[in-house]
Amino acid sequence: MNIVVSNMANYNDTLFVFQLSPLIEKPFEVSPSQTTFTVKGLEAYKTYMFAVSAKNSQGSSVKSAVKSVTTLGTRKQPVN
């Protein structure tokens, strides 16, 4: 799954991506220079929930609204 981060080059914020379901205790950290972030190791046909917050010298933002995504399976090559 890719999380696309837009216009981060204009800010000095570090993004934190929280995987809420299934829960991973430590958030993924995304540096200000990154424009995309990939969550690896997700299982096929499973629903995951994520939220995002930002942090800079002024402090941390509140978490975003929770986004639910369901992964797809891998495509099987047709047999000729």
N, CA, C and O atoms as CSV, one atom per row, in Angstrom:
chain,resi,resn,atom,element,x,y,z
A,1,MET,N,N,0.836,-1.162,0.000
A,1,MET,CA,C,0.000,0.000,0.000
A,1,MET,C,C,0.881,1.224,0.000
A,1,MET,O,O,1.819,1.302,0.793
A,2,ASN,N,N,0.607,2.186,-0.868
A,2,ASN,CA,C,1.322,3.450,-0.891
A,2,ASN,C,C,0.485,4.538,-0.264
A,2,ASN,O,O,-0.709,4.656,-0.537
A,3,ILE,N,N,1.109,5.321,0.568
A,3,ILE,CA,C,0.498,6.517,1.111
A,3,ILE,C,C,1.188,7.674,0.410
A,3,ILE,O,O,2.404,7.823,0.527
A,4,VAL,N,N,0.451,8.482,-0.304
A,4,VAL,CA,C,1.034,9.591,-1.050
A,4,VAL,C,C,0.980,10.836,-0.189
A,4,VAL,O,O,-0.071,11.215,0.327
A,5,VAL,N,N,2.130,11.459,-0.048
A,5,VAL,CA,C,2.268,12.665,0.757
A,5,VAL,C,C,2.513,13.817,-0.198
A,5,VAL,O,O,3.514,13.818,-0.915
A,6,SER,N,N,1.631,14.789,-0.224
A,6,SER,CA,C,1.807,15.893,-1.158
A,6,SER,C,C,2.238,17.166,-0.440
A,6,SER,O,O,1.858,17.416,0.704
A,7,ASN,N,N,3.037,17.961,-1.139
A,7,ASN,CA,C,3.490,19.268,-0.668
A,7,ASN,C,C,4.303,19.233,0.621
A,7,ASN,O,O,4.395,20.246,1.314
A,8,MET,N,N,4.883,18.107,0.952
A,8,MET,CA,C,5.701,18.040,2.168
A,8,MET,C,C,7.002,18.821,2.017
A,8,MET,O,O,7.595,19.214,3.022
A,9,ALA,N,N,7.459,19.054,0.797
A,9,ALA,CA,C,8.722,19.774,0.585
A,9,ALA,C,C,8.628,21.205,1.104
A,9,ALA,O,O,9.655,21.816,1.397
A,10,ASN,N,N,7.426,21.749,1.223
A,10,ASN,CA,C,7.237,23.113,1.700
A,10,ASN,C,C,7.234,23.211,3.223
A,10,ASN,O,O,7.221,24.312,3.773
A,11,TYR,N,N,7.245,22.106,3.884
A,11,TYR,CA,C,7.169,22.082,5.340
A,11,TYR,C,C,8.346,21.303,5.899
A,11,TYR,O,O,9.011,20.549,5.188
A,12,ASN,N,N,8.585,21.499,7.166
A,12,ASN,CA,C,9.644,20.742,7.828
A,12,ASN,C,C,9.019,19.778,8.826
A,12,ASN,O,O,9.565,19.536,9.902
A,13,ASP,N,N,7.882,19.238,8.459
A,13,ASP,CA,C,7.160,18.329,9.342
A,13,ASP,C,C,7.568,16.891,9.067
A,13,ASP,O,O,7.780,16.504,7.917
A,14,THR,N,N,7.673,16.123,10.104
A,14,THR,CA,C,7.825,14.680,9.984
A,14,THR,C,C,6.446,14.079,10.153
A,14,THR,O,O,5.730,14.411,11.097
A,15,LEU,N,N,6.069,13.195,9.241
A,15,LEU,CA,C,4.772,12.531,9.347
A,15,LEU,C,C,4.917,11.221,10.101
A,15,LEU,O,O,5.935,10.536,9.998
A,16,PHE,N,N,3.901,10.890,10.847
A,16,PHE,CA,C,3.849,9.608,11.521
A,16,PHE,C,C,2.590,8.895,11.051
A,16,PHE,O,O,1.484,9.423,11.167
A,17,VAL,N,N,2.769,7.698,10.522
A,17,VAL,CA,C,1.658,6.890,10.046
A,17,VAL,C,C,1.387,5.822,11.094
A,17,VAL,O,O,2.258,5.010,11.406
A,18,PHE,N,N,0.191,5.828,11.627
A,18,PHE,CA,C,-0.191,4.882,12.667
A,18,PHE,C,C,-1.043,3.778,12.060
A,18,PHE,O,O,-2.090,4.042,11.468
A,19,GLN,N,N,-0.584,2.538,12.213
A,19,GLN,CA,C,-1.415,1.405,11.813
A,19,GLN,C,C,-2.227,1.019,13.029
A,19,GLN,O,O,-1.680,0.564,14.034
A,20,LEU,N,N,-3.535,1.202,12.936
A,20,LEU,CA,C,-4.408,1.015,14.090
A,20,LEU,C,C,-5.045,-0.363,14.158
A,20,LEU,O,O,-5.377,-0.846,15.240
A,21,SER,N,N,-5.213,-0.990,13.012
A,21,SER,CA,C,-5.830,-2.304,13.002
A,21,SER,C,C,-5.295,-3.108,11.828
A,21,SER,O,O,-5.464,-2.684,10.685
A,22,PRO,N,N,-4.661,-4.243,12.057
A,22,PRO,CA,C,-4.206,-4.701,13.368
A,22,PRO,C,C,-3.148,-3.741,13.912
A,22,PRO,O,O,-2.346,-3.188,13.159
A,23,LEU,N,N,-3.162,-3.557,15.206
A,23,LEU,CA,C,-2.343,-2.559,15.872
A,23,LEU,C,C,-0.854,-2.871,15.789
A,23,LEU,O,O,-0.419,-3.989,16.065
A,24,ILE,N,N,-0.085,-1.857,15.401
A,24,ILE,CA,C,1.368,-1.873,15.522
A,24,ILE,C,C,1.693,-0.725,16.468
A,24,ILE,O,O,1.324,0.420,16.208
A,25,GLU,N,N,2.377,-1.025,17.558
A,25,GLU,CA,C,2.598,-0.041,18.617
A,25,GLU,C,C,3.373,1.189,18.155
A,25,GLU,O,O,3.019,2.309,18.521
A,26,LYS,N,N,4.415,1.002,17.363
A,26,LYS,CA,C,5.275,2.114,16.960
A,26,LYS,C,C,4.850,2.612,15.580
A,26,LYS,O,O,4.754,1.819,14.643
A,27,PRO,N,N,4.589,3.932,15.440
A,27,PRO,CA,C,4.182,4.441,14.121
A,27,PRO,C,C,5.342,4.423,13.134
A,27,PRO,O,O,6.511,4.439,13.520
A,28,PHE,N,N,4.993,4.390,11.862
A,28,PHE,CA,C,5.992,4.528,10.805
A,28,PHE,C,C,6.343,6.007,10.718
A,28,PHE,O,O,5.457,6.859,10.787
A,29,GLU,N,N,7.627,6.321,10.567
A,29,GLU,CA,C,8.066,7.704,10.480
A,29,GLU,C,C,8.413,8.039,9.034
A,29,GLU,O,O,9.163,7.306,8.389
A,30,VAL,N,N,7.872,9.140,8.524
A,30,VAL,CA,C,8.073,9.560,7.145
A,30,VAL,C,C,8.745,10.927,7.164
A,30,VAL,O,O,8.178,11.891,7.677
A,31,SER,N,N,9.948,11.015,6.607
A,31,SER,CA,C,10.698,12.274,6.633
A,31,SER,C,C,10.070,13.302,5.691
A,31,SER,O,O,9.358,12.930,4.758
A,32,PRO,N,N,10.327,14.593,5.928
A,32,PRO,CA,C,9.749,15.639,5.083
A,32,PRO,C,C,10.145,15.531,3.608
A,32,PRO,O,O,9.413,16.016,2.745
A,33,SER,N,N,11.271,14.917,3.305
A,33,SER,CA,C,11.720,14.825,1.912
A,33,SER,C,C,11.016,13.714,1.127
A,33,SER,O,O,11.111,13.682,-0.100
A,34,GLN,N,N,10.324,12.820,1.797
A,34,GLN,CA,C,9.628,11.729,1.117
A,34,GLN,C,C,8.295,12.207,0.553
A,34,GLN,O,O,7.577,12.973,1.196
A,35,THR,N,N,7.970,11.747,-0.655
A,35,THR,CA,C,6.681,12.084,-1.247
A,35,THR,C,C,5.742,10.887,-1.283
A,35,THR,O,O,4.541,11.059,-1.494
A,36,THR,N,N,6.259,9.682,-1.083
A,36,THR,CA,C,5.418,8.493,-0.950
A,36,THR,C,C,5.981,7.628,0.167
A,36,THR,O,O,7.156,7.720,0.522
A,37,PHE,N,N,5.132,6.808,0.694
A,37,PHE,CA,C,5.528,5.882,1.750
A,37,PHE,C,C,4.796,4.579,1.502
A,37,PHE,O,O,3.591,4.581,1.253
A,38,THR,N,N,5.505,3.471,1.567
A,38,THR,CA,C,4.917,2.162,1.322
A,38,THR,C,C,4.867,1.357,2.610
A,38,THR,O,O,5.878,1.196,3.293
A,39,VAL,N,N,3.697,0.860,2.932
A,39,VAL,CA,C,3.542,-0.048,4.064
A,39,VAL,C,C,3.736,-1.450,3.517
A,39,VAL,O,O,2.991,-1.883,2.638
A,40,LYS,N,N,4.723,-2.159,4.025
A,40,LYS,CA,C,5.052,-3.495,3.526
A,40,LYS,C,C,4.546,-4.574,4.472
A,40,LYS,O,O,4.255,-4.317,5.640
A,41,GLY,N,N,4.448,-5.779,3.943
A,41,GLY,CA,C,4.108,-6.929,4.765
A,41,GLY,C,C,2.629,-7.090,5.044
A,41,GLY,O,O,2.249,-7.823,5.957
A,42,LEU,N,N,1.788,-6.419,4.272
A,42,LEU,CA,C,0.347,-6.555,4.498
A,42,LEU,C,C,-0.157,-7.844,3.863
A,42,LEU,O,O,0.350,-8.281,2.830
A,43,GLU,N,N,-1.147,-8.438,4.485
A,43,GLU,CA,C,-1.730,-9.678,3.985
A,43,GLU,C,C,-2.819,-9.385,2.962
A,43,GLU,O,O,-3.505,-8.367,3.050
A,44,ALA,N,N,-2.972,-10.275,1.999
A,44,ALA,CA,C,-4.013,-10.128,0.981
A,44,ALA,C,C,-5.398,-10.271,1.598
A,44,ALA,O,O,-5.594,-11.034,2.544
A,45,TYR,N,N,-6.346,-9.534,1.056
A,45,TYR,CA,C,-7.761,-9.602,1.439
A,45,TYR,C,C,-7.997,-9.301,2.922
A,45,TYR,O,O,-8.875,-9.890,3.551
A,46,LYS,N,N,-7.218,-8.393,3.462
A,46,LYS,CA,C,-7.361,-8.035,4.867
A,46,LYS,C,C,-7.585,-6.528,4.972
A,46,LYS,O,O,-7.025,-5.755,4.194
A,47,THR,N,N,-8.403,-6.117,5.933
A,47,THR,CA,C,-8.673,-4.702,6.137
A,47,THR,C,C,-7.725,-4.142,7.185
A,47,THR,O,O,-7.515,-4.734,8.244
A,48,TYR,N,N,-7.164,-2.996,6.866
A,48,TYR,CA,C,-6.250,-2.286,7.756
A,48,TYR,C,C,-6.788,-0.883,7.979
A,48,TYR,O,O,-7.468,-0.324,7.118
A,49,MET,N,N,-6.479,-0.318,9.140
A,49,MET,CA,C,-6.904,1.043,9.444
A,49,MET,C,C,-5.677,1.872,9.788
A,49,MET,O,O,-4.806,1.441,10.545
A,50,PHE,N,N,-5.626,3.077,9.213
A,50,PHE,CA,C,-4.478,3.962,9.401
A,50,PHE,C,C,-4.942,5.360,9.772
A,50,PHE,O,O,-6.053,5.775,9.441
A,51,ALA,N,N,-4.066,6.076,10.469
A,51,ALA,CA,C,-4.241,7.499,10.738
A,51,ALA,C,C,-2.866,8.149,10.613
A,51,ALA,O,O,-1.841,7.475,10.724
A,52,VAL,N,N,-2.849,9.446,10.385
A,52,VAL,CA,C,-1.588,10.162,10.170
A,52,VAL,C,C,-1.552,11.383,11.080
A,52,VAL,O,O,-2.581,12.017,11.317
A,53,SER,N,N,-0.368,11.712,11.589
A,53,SER,CA,C,-0.175,12.979,12.289
A,53,SER,C,C,1.176,13.544,11.879
A,53,SER,O,O,2.014,12.834,11.323
A,54,ALA,N,N,1.381,14.818,12.155
A,54,ALA,CA,C,2.638,15.483,11.805
A,54,ALA,C,C,3.276,16.046,13.066
A,54,ALA,O,O,2.601,16.324,14.057
A,55,LYS,N,N,4.599,16.208,13.002
A,55,LYS,CA,C,5.326,16.764,14.141
A,55,LYS,C,C,6.398,17.704,13.616
A,55,LYS,O,O,7.096,17.384,12.653
A,56,ASN,N,N,6.529,18.864,14.250
A,56,ASN,CA,C,7.613,19.787,13.938
A,56,ASN,C,C,8.049,20.468,15.230
A,56,ASN,O,O,7.698,20.014,16.319
A,57,SER,N,N,8.807,21.548,15.117
A,57,SER,CA,C,9.336,22.210,16.312
A,57,SER,C,C,8.238,22.818,17.187
A,57,SER,O,O,8.472,23.107,18.361
A,58,GLN,N,N,7.053,23.011,16.627
A,58,GLN,CA,C,5.929,23.570,17.386
A,58,GLN,C,C,5.142,22.510,18.150
A,58,GLN,O,O,4.336,22.842,19.019
A,59,GLY,N,N,5.372,21.230,17.829
A,59,GLY,CA,C,4.653,20.162,18.506
A,59,GLY,C,C,4.034,19.196,17.514
A,59,GLY,O,O,4.402,19.168,16.340
A,60,SER,N,N,3.093,18.407,17.997
A,60,SER,CA,C,2.445,17.380,17.177
A,60,SER,C,C,1.004,17.770,16.864
A,60,SER,O,O,0.320,18.402,17.670
A,61,SER,N,N,0.567,17.377,15.678
A,61,SER,CA,C,-0.836,17.591,15.309
A,61,SER,C,C,-1.681,16.473,15.889
A,61,SER,O,O,-1.163,15.458,16.355
A,62,VAL,N,N,-2.982,16.676,15.852
A,62,VAL,CA,C,-3.880,15.595,16.205
A,62,VAL,C,C,-3.854,14.587,15.060
A,62,VAL,O,O,-3.476,14.924,13.938
A,63,LYS,N,N,-4.248,13.375,15.340
A,63,LYS,CA,C,-4.295,12.353,14.290
A,63,LYS,C,C,-5.421,12.678,13.312
A,63,LYS,O,O,-6.458,13.233,13.678
A,64,SER,N,N,-5.178,12.313,12.066
A,64,SER,CA,C,-6.196,12.480,11.032
A,64,SER,C,C,-7.366,11.544,11.291
A,64,SER,O,O,-7.337,10.708,12.194
A,65,ALA,N,N,-8.379,11.709,10.484
A,65,ALA,CA,C,-9.467,10.741,10.505
A,65,ALA,C,C,-8.901,9.373,10.118
A,65,ALA,O,O,-7.940,9.284,9.353
A,66,VAL,N,N,-9.489,8.338,10.638
A,66,VAL,CA,C,-9.031,6.982,10.350
A,66,VAL,C,C,-9.444,6.609,8.928
A,66,VAL,O,O,-10.582,6.837,8.520
A,67,LYS,N,N,-8.515,6.039,8.192
A,67,LYS,CA,C,-8.772,5.570,6.834
A,67,LYS,C,C,-8.689,4.048,6.831
A,67,LYS,O,O,-7.698,3.471,7.277
A,68,SER,N,N,-9.723,3.414,6.332
A,68,SER,CA,C,-9.777,1.956,6.249
A,68,SER,C,C,-9.473,1.534,4.820
A,68,SER,O,O,-10.047,2.074,3.874
A,69,VAL,N,N,-8.581,0.579,4.663
A,69,VAL,CA,C,-8.245,0.051,3.337
A,69,VAL,C,C,-8.236,-1.469,3.396
A,69,VAL,O,O,-7.854,-2.063,4.404
A,70,THR,N,N,-8.664,-2.089,2.301
A,70,THR,CA,C,-8.626,-3.541,2.196
A,70,THR,C,C,-7.686,-3.900,1.066
A,70,THR,O,O,-7.818,-3.405,-0.054
A,71,THR,N,N,-6.738,-4.767,1.371
A,71,THR,CA,C,-5.753,-5.163,0.373
A,71,THR,C,C,-6.379,-6.118,-0.633
A,71,THR,O,O,-7.366,-6.796,-0.352
A,72,LEU,N,N,-5.781,-6.146,-1.796
A,72,LEU,CA,C,-6.205,-7.058,-2.854
A,72,LEU,C,C,-5.303,-8.279,-2.843
A,72,LEU,O,O,-4.245,-8.274,-2.215
A,73,GLY,N,N,-5.715,-9.304,-3.527
A,73,GLY,CA,C,-4.884,-10.487,-3.687
A,73,GLY,C,C,-3.928,-10.293,-4.851
A,73,GLY,O,O,-4.035,-9.322,-5.599
A,74,THR,N,N,-3.021,-11.194,-4.993
A,74,THR,CA,C,-2.109,-11.131,-6.136
A,74,THR,C,C,-2.798,-11.743,-7.341
A,74,THR,O,O,-3.574,-12.689,-7.217
A,75,ARG,N,N,-2.508,-11.198,-8.489
A,75,ARG,CA,C,-3.097,-11.722,-9.726
A,75,ARG,C,C,-2.359,-12.961,-10.170
A,75,ARG,O,O,-1.129,-12.997,-10.185
A,76,LYS,N,N,-3.113,-13.969,-10.527
A,76,LYS,CA,C,-2.512,-15.190,-11.059
A,76,LYS,C,C,-2.412,-15.043,-12.559
A,76,LYS,O,O,-3.332,-14.544,-13.206
A,77,GLN,N,N,-1.306,-15.472,-13.105
A,77,GLN,CA,C,-1.115,-15.432,-14.552
A,77,GLN,C,C,-1.997,-16.457,-15.218
A,77,GLN,O,O,-2.077,-17.593,-14.751
A,78,PRO,N,N,-2.674,-16.083,-16.316
A,78,PRO,CA,C,-3.520,-17.067,-16.995
A,78,PRO,C,C,-2.685,-18.200,-17.608
A,78,PRO,O,O,-1.565,-17.994,-18.077
A,79,VAL,N,N,-3.251,-19.352,-17.586
A,79,VAL,CA,C,-2.579,-20.505,-18.176
A,79,VAL,C,C,-3.064,-20.640,-19.610
A,79,VAL,O,O,-4.268,-20.715,-19.856
A,80,ASN,N,N,-2.141,-20.671,-20.549
A,80,ASN,CA,C,-2.507,-20.794,-21.980
A,80,ASN,C,C,-2.498,-22.217,-22.421
A,80,ASN,O,O,-2.779,-22.504,-23.585
